[in-house]
Amino acid sequence: MDNKPLRGIQVLELSNHLSVAACGFLLSELGAHVSYLSHPGMDITHIQEPSNVETRIRTHGKTIARFPEKNADDFFKSFRVIITSIQDSSDNQSRLFNAYLPHQMDNQVICSISPQGIGWPGLSDQASDVLMQAMSGLMAVSGLPSSKPEFARVPIAQMSAAVISALSIMASVFADAKQLIDLSVMEIMADQLRTHISLLPSDSQESFRLGCGHPLCSPWDVYRANDGWVIICASSDDHWYSLLKLMNVEHFLQDSRFSNVTLRRNHKVQVDEIVTSWTSTLSVAQVVEQLRPIGMPCGPALSPKDVPKDKDLLAAGTIEYENHLSFVRTPIRITQWDKGRELKQVPVKKILPLEGIKVIEFTAYAAGPMAGYLLASLGAEVIKIEPPKGEEGRKFKPQFGGASGYFINYNAGKKSIEVNLQDADNKKKVNQLIDSADVVLHNMRPGAMDKLGFGIQDVMKLNPSLIYCAISGYGSDGPKLAALDTVIQGHLGLTGLLGDGHHPVRIGYSIADQLSGHYAAAGVIAALINRRHSQKGQVVDIAMSDAIGWLTQLTWNESDALSSGFQIEATDGWVVSHRQVDNSPKDFNRQELVQYLKTLGIEAAPVLEIDEVIHHQSLNARGFYYQIKTHNDELADLISPPLGQAVFQPEILFALGSHNYLLNTSI
């Protein structure tokens, strides 16, 4: 089936940054013709067997373009999309490109990916990924409790920026719009602090480094088995009750310290002792084997080298091999439905790319809601279907006008319908909404939507031109395992890439959820482009395992190199450098230490804590976050999406069920 929505699109990579190359790789996998310029270290004409995954990302499916000696404007005009990093530079290509910018073609998309965005030279254009992790909050939330901040030994920032840039580019292509996309890698990474921003007034800085723990839930951590480490994530009271029954300690059901998720988090030490007393007597495989039948999200904390051999990941199809190289399959997977119907062309005066697109969303927690939030930010009408009393994420703390700060940061800008889908009449009304929609989005476990009567076969019979997007742990055809963010980080080896390797440490924000949401939104837009060509429905299948595999694949093979960095303690926090320093000054603050290292020719950056990141000058200038009104005019902090172009910024959060009238409207 045809799943190449970008066929015919000419793309130029005008930079050797990995973020640019990885963005080009994703666009190439979706059918674009991608060219890159040869540069020192990449002066090659053809690579038949890439030596490592990074080389594959840089070259696979692409061609080399030769920069012309004259008529540079004509050269730039021949590309529909140009991916670059617009910074002050003395090289001739950059000077010619900057001179071309005022003459950008009418429907040409130019995407700049730079450390802090156009006009912010504070960080070197070649700043290492580890330094970006330090500046953007990743290290602030990653590490063992009461210990130093940790970085990931893979280029998380650059690979994440590639996904957002591909998403933003495709939105502009869909709108057939002339666009200059100004992306800040720092903003893209800081965007993932959505779970934390509302906790700032009530929590201490140190508590944000939790190992594999979670700031809101318990038990949620990595636990010692008799042969390794196993991750267990109980996100609800039902999970806790089932776990106590399995461990044969049901008397704790009567213990008031553990009666709800907030109290369990307040008594995390005691909860972890209860769980460890059980896991320590079993192997990792035995723990997982007993937990999976009760629907408990769990899994092994693997080393990166063990990931390509894991039987569940092989069964999911996450792992692919070519010429003795293991890598992740392309995370955006689109198949075309065999039927369609004529689409009504409603004239819409578009300000945002997705105006006129209607999305019906069945989601909870972060991955699915993140995708819907991005689509709403780009102008789509997103209608969230919630069960009576709302989705579980509404109940987290702290609360703002009856909704958690967590919920607000993943669901602002959406309409809300509260409905019991077990009722046949209600199902009929929701089907009426789907009949007029463009997209159905969900992040339920495979099979759950079928049980509700909203599976692919059900809705495609009703609306054969629909885009059906499913987000799950391992893909629609993969193992039907309960999977939450930390489980996926452990299963794909990410928890083995922070710290000393002896104790698994997760990235302290929900990167598996959010990256999956980014991929899902990108997949929906790619499918909308595909539907425009074919007039047929599309199925978008997003696996969280693929999303994190996109990052950790860079460490699976013996020839792959790990990123390095060194933490140095200052009087007011931590600094990270790209080279180790013997006998660094003990009485310097972070700023003084960075300047001292600079005099030695050592690249360094301060490790910023969350409040420092959120209030960073470059982010404030970009409108990184603002306040939204909730019920009773309470205000909550909301992070704006880092898409590098104009977005919809909702001023109020709709209350649960505010749009139930849509169920009774004749569609």
Backbone hydrogen bonds, N-H to C=O, Kabsch-Sander energy under -0.5 kcal/mol:
donor,donor_aa,acceptor,acceptor_aa,energy
3,N,1,M,-0.6
6,L,30,L,-2.8
7,R,4,K,-1.6
8,G,31,G,-0.5
9,I,6,L,-2.3
10,Q,8,G,-0.5
11,V,9,I,-0.5
11,V,33,H,-2.9
12,L,81,V,-2.3
13,E,35,S,-2.9
14,L,12,L,-0.8
14,L,83,I,-3.4
21,A,17,H,-2.2
22,A,18,L,-3.1
23,C,19,S,-1.9
24,G,20,V,-2.5
25,F,21,A,-2.1
26,L,22,A,-2.0
27,L,23,C,-2.2
28,S,24,G,-2.4
29,E,25,F,-2.4
30,L,26,L,-1.0
31,G,28,S,-2.0
32,A,27,L,-2.3
33,H,9,I,-2.8
34,V,32,A,-0.8
35,S,11,V,-2.6
36,Y,63,T,-2.2
37,L,13,E,-1.0
38,S,65,A,-0.7
42,M,39,H,-2.9
44,I,42,M,-2.3
48,Q,46,H,-0.5
56,R,52,N,-1.7
57,I,53,V,-2.5
58,R,54,E,-2.1
59,T,55,T,-1.5
60,H,56,R,-3.0
62,K,59,T,-2.2
63,T,34,V,-2.1
65,A,36,Y,-2.7
67,F,65,A,-0.6
75,F,71,N,-1.5
76,F,72,A,-2.5
77,K,73,D,-2.4
78,S,74,D,-0.8
78,S,75,F,-0.9
79,F,76,F,-1.6
80,R,10,Q,-1.1
81,V,10,Q,-2.1
82,I,109,V,-2.4
83,I,12,L,-3.0
84,T,111,C,-3.0
87,Q,85,S,-1.1
95,R,91,D,-1.9
96,L,92,N,-2.5
97,F,93,Q,-2.3
98,N,94,S,-2.8
99,A,95,R,-1.8
100,Y,96,L,-1.2
101,L,97,F,-1.5
103,H,100,Y,-2.9
104,Q,101,L,-1.8
108,Q,105,M,-1.3
109,V,80,R,-2.9
110,I,108,Q,-0.6
110,I,179,Q,-2.8
111,C,82,I,-3.0
111,C,109,V,-0.5
112,S,110,I,-0.6
112,S,181,I,-3.2
113,I,84,T,-2.8
113,I,111,C,-0.5
114,S,112,S,-0.6
114,S,183,L,-2.0
120,W,117,G,-1.6
123,L,120,W,-0.6
127,A,124,S,-2.1
132,M,128,S,-1.7
133,Q,129,D,-2.3
134,A,130,V,-1.8
135,M,131,L,-2.1
136,S,132,M,-1.6
137,G,133,Q,-0.5
138,L,133,Q,-0.7
139,M,133,Q,-1.6
141,V,137,G,-1.2
141,V,138,L,-0.6
142,S,139,M,-0.8
147,S,144,L,-1.5
150,E,142,S,-2.9
153,R,497,L,-2.0
156,I,154,V,-2.7
159,M,155,P,-2.3
160,S,156,I,-2.3
161,A,157,A,-2.3
162,A,158,Q,-1.5
163,V,159,M,-0.9
164,I,160,S,-1.8
165,S,161,A,-2.5
166,A,162,A,-2.0
167,L,163,V,-2.3
168,S,164,I,-2.7
169,I,165,S,-2.4
170,M,166,A,-2.3
171,A,167,L,-2.0
172,S,168,S,-1.6
173,V,169,I,-2.3
174,F,170,M,-2.7
175,A,171,A,-1.7
176,D,173,V,-1.1
177,A,172,S,-2.4
179,Q,108,Q,-2.0
181,I,110,I,-3.1
181,I,179,Q,-0.6
182,D,180,L,-0.6
182,D,644,G,-2.2
183,L,112,S,-2.8
183,L,181,I,-0.8
185,V,114,S,-2.4
185,V,183,L,-0.5
186,M,115,P,-2.5
188,I,184,S,-2.4
189,M,185,V,-2.1
190,A,186,M,-2.7
191,D,187,E,-2.0
192,Q,189,M,-1.5
193,L,190,A,-2.1
194,R,191,D,-0.8
196,H,193,L,-0.9
197,I,193,L,-1.9
198,S,194,R,-0.5
199,L,196,H,-1.7
200,L,196,H,-0.8
200,L,197,I,-0.7
202,S,199,L,-1.3
203,D,199,L,-1.0
203,D,200,L,-0.7
208,F,205,Q,-1.7
209,R,206,E,-1.6
210,L,141,V,-0.6
210,L,208,F,-0.9
211,G,143,G,-3.3
212,C,210,L,-0.6
213,G,210,L,-2.7
214,H,217,C,-0.6
221,D,232,I,-1.9
223,Y,230,V,-3.6
225,A,228,G,-2.8
226,N,279,T,-0.5
226,N,282,L,-3.2
228,G,225,A,-0.5
230,V,223,Y,-2.5
231,I,299,G,-3.2
232,I,221,D,-2.3
233,C,297,P,-2.4
234,A,219,P,-3.2
235,S,233,C,-0.7
240,W,236,S,-1.7
241,Y,237,D,-2.7
242,S,238,D,-2.5
243,L,239,H,-2.2
244,L,240,W,-2.5
245,K,241,Y,-2.0
246,L,242,S,-2.2
247,M,243,L,-2.4
248,N,245,K,-0.9
249,V,244,L,-2.5
252,F,249,V,-1.9
253,L,250,E,-2.0
254,Q,251,H,-1.4
255,D,252,F,-1.2
256,S,254,Q,-0.6
258,F,255,D,-1.9
259,S,256,S,-1.1
264,R,260,N,-2.4
265,R,261,V,-1.8
266,N,262,T,-1.8
267,H,263,L,-1.2
268,K,265,R,-1.1
271,V,267,H,-2.2
272,D,268,K,-3.0
273,E,269,V,-1.7
274,I,270,Q,-1.8
275,V,271,V,-2.1
276,T,272,D,-2.8
277,S,273,E,-1.8
278,W,274,I,-0.5
278,W,275,V,-1.2
279,T,275,V,-2.5
280,S,276,T,-2.3
281,T,278,W,-1.3
282,L,279,T,-1.9
287,V,283,S,-2.5
288,V,284,V,-2.5
289,E,285,A,-2.5
290,Q,286,Q,-1.8
291,L,287,V,-2.1
292,R,288,V,-2.4
294,I,291,L,-1.1
295,G,292,R,-1.9
296,M,291,L,-1.7
298,C,482,A,-0.8
299,G,231,I,-1.7
301,A,229,W,-1.7
302,L,300,P,-0.9
302,L,490,G,-2.1
306,D,303,S,-1.5
307,V,303,S,-0.8
307,V,304,P,-0.8
309,K,306,D,-1.2
310,D,307,V,-1.7
314,L,310,D,-2.2
315,A,311,K,-2.3
316,A,312,D,-1.9
317,G,313,L,-0.9
317,G,314,L,-0.5
318,T,313,L,-1.6
319,I,313,L,-0.8
320,E,327,F,-3.0
322,E,325,L,-2.0
325,L,322,E,-1.6
327,F,320,E,-2.5
329,R,318,T,-1.9
333,R,331,P,-0.8
333,R,541,D,-0.7
334,I,332,I,-0.5
335,T,539,V,-2.4
337,W,537,G,-2.9
341,R,535,Q,-0.7
346,V,344,K,-1.2
350,K,348,V,-1.2
354,L,378,L,-3.1
355,E,352,L,-1.5
357,I,354,L,-2.1
359,V,381,E,-3.3
360,I,439,V,-2.9
361,E,359,V,-0.6
361,E,383,I,-3.0
362,F,441,L,-3.4
363,T,361,E,-0.5
368,G,364,A,-0.5
370,M,366,A,-2.9
371,A,367,A,-1.6
372,G,368,G,-2.2
373,Y,369,P,-2.6
374,L,370,M,-2.2
375,L,371,A,-2.1
376,A,372,G,-2.6
377,S,373,Y,-2.3
378,L,374,L,-1.3
379,G,376,A,-1.8
380,A,375,L,-2.3
381,E,357,I,-3.0
382,V,380,A,-0.8
383,I,359,V,-3.2
383,I,381,E,-0.6
384,K,382,V,-0.6
384,K,415,K,-3.2
385,I,361,E,-3.2
385,I,383,I,-0.5
386,E,384,K,-0.6
386,E,417,I,-3.3
390,G,387,P,-2.8
394,R,391,E,-1.7
395,K,392,E,-1.9
396,F,393,G,-1.0
400,F,403,A,-3.1
403,A,400,F,-0.7
404,S,394,R,-0.7
405,G,398,P,-2.1
407,F,393,G,-0.5
408,I,404,S,-2.3
409,N,405,G,-1.8
410,Y,406,Y,-0.5
410,Y,407,F,-1.3
411,N,407,F,-1.1
411,N,408,I,-0.6
412,A,408,I,-1.6
414,K,411,N,-1.4
415,K,382,V,-3.1
417,I,384,K,-2.7
419,V,386,E,-2.9
419,V,417,I,-0.6
421,L,419,V,-0.8
423,D,420,N,-1.3
427,K,423,D,-2.1
428,K,424,A,-1.9
429,K,425,D,-1.8
430,V,426,N,-2.4
431,N,427,K,-2.5
432,Q,428,K,-1.4
433,L,429,K,-1.4
434,I,430,V,-2.3
435,D,431,N,-2.3
436,S,432,Q,-0.8
436,S,433,L,-0.8
437,A,434,I,-1.5
438,D,358,K,-2.4
439,V,358,K,-2.0
440,V,467,I,-2.7
441,L,360,I,-2.5
442,H,469,C,-2.1
443,N,362,F,-1.1
448,A,445,R,-2.4
451,K,447,G,-1.8
452,L,448,A,-1.3
453,G,449,M,-0.8
453,G,450,D,-0.8
454,F,449,M,-2.9
459,V,455,G,-2.4
460,M,456,I,-2.5
461,K,457,Q,-1.4
462,L,458,D,-1.1
463,N,459,V,-2.9
466,L,463,N,-1.7
467,I,438,D,-2.4
468,Y,466,L,-0.6
468,Y,538,Q,-2.9
469,C,440,V,-3.1
469,C,467,I,-0.6
470,A,468,Y,-0.5
470,A,540,V,-2.7
471,I,442,H,-2.3
472,S,542,I,-2.3
478,G,475,G,-1.3
481,L,479,P,-2.0
488,I,484,L,-2.1
489,Q,485,D,-2.4
490,G,486,T,-2.3
491,H,487,V,-2.7
492,L,488,I,-2.2
493,G,490,G,-1.3
494,L,489,Q,-1.8
495,T,489,Q,-1.2
496,G,493,G,-1.1
497,L,494,L,-1.9
499,G,151,F,-0.5
501,G,498,L,-0.7
505,V,495,T,-2.0
506,R,211,G,-1.5
511,I,509,Y,-2.5
514,Q,510,S,-2.8
515,L,511,I,-2.6
516,S,512,A,-1.6
517,G,513,D,-2.2
518,H,514,Q,-2.4
519,Y,515,L,-2.5
520,A,516,S,-2.5
521,A,517,G,-2.4
522,A,518,H,-2.3
523,G,519,Y,-2.8
524,V,520,A,-2.6
525,I,521,A,-2.0
526,A,522,A,-2.5
527,A,523,G,-2.4
528,L,524,V,-2.2
529,I,525,I,-2.0
530,N,526,A,-2.2
531,R,527,A,-2.9
532,R,528,L,-1.7
533,H,529,I,-1.1
534,S,530,N,-2.2
535,Q,531,R,-3.4
537,G,339,K,-1.9
537,G,464,P,-1.2
538,Q,466,L,-2.1
539,V,335,T,-3.1
540,V,468,Y,-2.9
541,D,333,R,-2.5
541,D,539,V,-0.5
542,I,470,A,-2.9
542,I,540,V,-0.6
544,M,472,S,-2.7
545,S,473,G,-2.2
547,A,543,A,-1.8
548,I,544,M,-2.1
549,G,545,S,-2.1
550,W,546,D,-1.8
551,L,548,I,-0.9
552,T,548,I,-2.5
553,Q,549,G,-2.2
554,L,551,L,-1.1
555,T,552,T,-2.4
556,W,553,Q,-1.1
560,D,557,N,-1.4
563,S,153,R,-2.3
566,F,577,S,-2.2
568,I,575,V,-3.3
570,A,573,G,-3.2
571,T,588,F,-2.2
573,G,570,A,-0.9
575,V,568,I,-2.6
576,V,605,A,-2.6
577,S,566,F,-2.3
578,H,603,E,-2.0
584,S,581,V,-0.5
593,L,589,N,-2.6
594,V,590,R,-2.6
595,Q,591,Q,-2.1
596,Y,592,E,-2.4
597,L,593,L,-2.5
598,K,594,V,-2.0
599,T,595,Q,-1.6
600,L,596,Y,-0.8
600,L,597,L,-0.7
601,G,598,K,-1.8
602,I,597,L,-2.7
603,E,601,G,-0.5
605,A,576,V,-2.1
607,V,574,W,-2.9
608,L,134,A,-2.0
608,L,606,P,-0.9
612,E,609,E,-0.5
613,V,609,E,-2.2
614,I,610,I,-2.8
615,H,611,D,-1.5
616,H,613,V,-2.0
620,N,616,H,-2.7
621,A,617,Q,-2.1
622,R,618,S,-0.7
622,R,619,L,-0.6
623,G,620,N,-1.6
624,F,619,L,-2.0
626,Y,638,L,-2.2
628,I,636,A,-2.6
629,K,651,E,-2.5
630,T,634,E,-3.1
631,H,401,G,-0.7
633,D,630,T,-1.4
634,E,631,H,-1.3
636,A,628,I,-2.0
638,L,626,Y,-3.0
640,S,624,F,-2.9
643,L,641,P,-1.3
648,F,377,S,-2.8
653,L,629,K,-2.6
654,F,652,I,-0.6
658,S,655,A,-2.0
659,H,416,S,-2.9
660,N,657,G,-1.7
662,L,659,H,-2.0
663,L,660,N,-1.8
664,N,661,Y,-1.1
665,T,662,L,-0.9
667,I,665,T,-0.5
